[in-house]
Amino acid sequence: MQRILTAELDLQMTGPVDVILQVAAARAVPFAEERLTVTLGDRELAVAEIVDPAGSAGGSRIHRLVGEAGTVSVRYRAVVDGTADPAPASELETIAYLRPSRYAQSDEVFAQARRQFRGLHGRELITAVSDFVATSTTYAPGLSLGTDSAVTTLASGQGVCRDYAHLVIALLRAMDVPARYVACYAPGLRPMDFHAVAEAYLDGSWYVIDATRLSNRRGLVRIATGRDAADCAFLSYYGGNIALTHLRVDAAIADGDASVADPVADDHVAFISIA
C-alpha cells in the first residue's frame, strides 16, 4: 500500500519568530521519498529536526526554524510505501499515559467513568468507551475552541477530532487504561485536514480509536504522539506573531487496497495498531 501525504502552510510574519512544526510523518514510517522545504521568497530557510525517540511512539519529529518578516511557505510531501511493525511499548510510557493532562483531565471525569463503565475491563471497556464517545458527541466544525478539553466536550456533546480523542483518552485513563493522543494523516478523511485519534494500551500493544468514525484506521499515518493536543500541535510559535494565511492537507492511496481510504470499510470494532 502506497500513500501520498502533502501539507502546505503559508505563514505571514512581521519579524523574527521561533517556529515549531509537526507536519512530517513519524520516523518509523517506511518512506519511499520525503521532502520538507521552508522558503521565504526564493530563499530556503534553515530547519533543524528534533526527534523524540521515546517508546513505541514511532519517533515524533519536530522541525524548528527562525522565521523572518514576510510570507514563509512550508511545503511537505512524502510517499509512504507499505507499513512498519509497531515498536513494543515501554513501561515508562504506560505510566505517563495514565496521568491526567491539560486537555484530558481524567481526574475530573473519574466519577462518571467509574459509574458508567463499572465492571468492564480490557477489550470490552475500550469498545464501550469508543462507542459512548461516538454516539454521544456530534461532529461540529467551527464550534470548538483550541482551549476546549475533555470536560468541555463531555458537557457540550460536540467537537472536532481533537475533542473526541481527548474525551476517549480521559475516560480510559479514569478507568486505569493508559491512553494517548495521536496526530496523523488520514486518507479518505472528509473534510480533509490533519486528523487526531486516540490510542489505548492493552496487553503490550497500542490500539487506535477513532470515535469520530471519519477515518479508516488501517490507512492512518502517524505524525506525532503525546499526552494530548498540547504535545502534537502542527504549528506553534514563540517570540512574535504569525498569521496562518493558507493551509492545505491531503492524504491519498496511490497504490494498493483503496478501501483503506474508505471510513465505511472500517467496522471500528477490530483492534488495529499503527507504526
Secondary structure, 3 states (H helix, E strand, C coil): CEEEEEEEEEEEECCCEEEEECCCCCCCCCEEEEEEEEEECCEECCCEEEECCCCCCCCCEEEEEEECCEEEEEEEEEEEECCCCCCCCCHHHHHHCCCCCCCCCCCCCHHHHHHHCCCCCHHHHHHHHHHHHHHHCEECCCCCCCCCCHHHHHHHCEECHHHHHHHHHHHHHHCCCCEEEEEEECCCCCCCCCEEEEEEEECCEEEEECCCCCCCHHHCEEEEEECCHHHCCCEEEECCCEEEEEEEEEEEEEECCHHHHCHHHCCCCCCCCCC
